[in-house]
Amino acid sequence: MKLHKAAALSVAVVAMMGIGAGTSYASSPPTPANPAVEQPATQLPTSGALAPHDVYSQPAYENMITQIENGWLNGGSQVAGIGAGVGAVVGCVLFLFVGCIPGAAIGATIGAVNGITNANPAVQPAVFDFIKTLP
């Protein structure tokens, strides 16, 4: 009987995590009240630092980020939530309480990667195109 209660609780937690991830969204950043007022530029210390230079292709990077965002918005977040729940349950069962949090983190990572690549098949070629541009 105790196993049935634990399994029901685990299923409920995973379902709630999936529902929470599916209904959450990020709002746009607030616009400044007076856009005519310019903000002062911050100066970074340059003594002893190397001159900035391009280390990758900006269009390839922007394409990769756009494809990842599309995959995240089209279902990657839900799969990440489910993966976190499953990882937490597996971590708790296998390693008692110590494995719950690492299991959730590992499950969320695996779930996010799987969810993003399954929701948008163009992610993988975009990532490989970006990697090809690295020095």
N, C-alpha and C positions, 0 to 999 in steps of 0.2 A: 504494500500500500504506500509506503514512504517513497519508493521509486516512482510511482505514478504521480505523486504530488511534486516531486523534484522535476520530473520531465515536463509536467504541465507548467510549472513556474518558468522553466528554461524557455519553453516555446512561447510563453506570454512575453518574456523579456525580449526575445529576438523579434517578435511581432511588433512590440512597441518601439523598438529601435528602428525598425524598417519604416513604420508609420511616421515616426518623428523625422527621419531623414527625408522621407518623401514629401512631407508638408512644409519643411523649412525652406527658406529662401533668404538671399542677401539683398538688402536694399541698396540703392545707389548712394554714393557718398553725398553729403550735403553740399550745396552750392554756397559760395561765399556771399555774405549779405551785400557787400559793395565790391564788385569785381574790378572797379577802376583803381582801387588801392592796391599797389603792388607790394608783395611780400619781399623783405630783404633776402638777398641770396646768401646762403651760408658758404663760408670759405673753409675748404678742407686744408689741413696742413700738408704742404708739398715738400718740405725739406726732407731729403733722404728717400723720397718715394720715386718710383719709376713713372715715366710719362704714360698717360692712359693710351691704350691701343686696342684695336678691335681683335678679339680672339675668336669670334664666330660670325656667322652670317646672320644679320638681323632679320631679313625676310624669312629665312628658314626657322629661326627661333619663334618669330611671330606666328608662322603657320603651325608650328608644333603646339604652341600655347592655345591657339584658337581651336585646334582639333581636340586637345585635351579638355578644354572647357565645354565643347559641344558634347563630348562623351560623358562628362560629369553631369551636365544638365539633362541628358537624355536617359539617365538610368544608373549612372555610376555611383551616385550618392546612396541610392537604395541598396545596391549590392554591397557597398562598403559598410553600411549599417548592419546588414545581415551577416556579413563576414565578421564584424566586430562581435556580434552576439554569439555566433557559432564559436569563434576563437576564445571568447571568455568562458563559454560553457565547457569547451574541450580543455582549456587550461585549468579550470577549477576542478574538473573531474580527474584529470591526470596528475596534477601537482597540488591538489588541495587549494588553499587560498593564495599561495604564493604565485601560482601560474595564471590567475584570473586576468590581471592587468596586462602582463606581457602577451598572453594569449589574445586578448582583445586588440592590442596594438598590431600584432602580427596578422590576425584575421582581418582587421580593417584595411591594412596595407594590401594584402592579397585580394580582398574583395574589391577595393578601389581599382587596382590594376585590371582585374578581370572585368569589372563592370564597365570601365571606361573603354577598354578595347573591344568588348562585345557590343556596346552601344554605338560606337563609331569606329568602323573598320579602317578609316583613314588615319587613325592615330599612329599605328605602328610604322607605316611608311614615312609619316611626317617626322617621327622621332629618329628613324634611321637616316633621313635626309639631313636632319640637324647634326647628328653625330658625325656624318661624313664631312661637315664643314669645320669641325674642331681641328686645331693644329696638332 
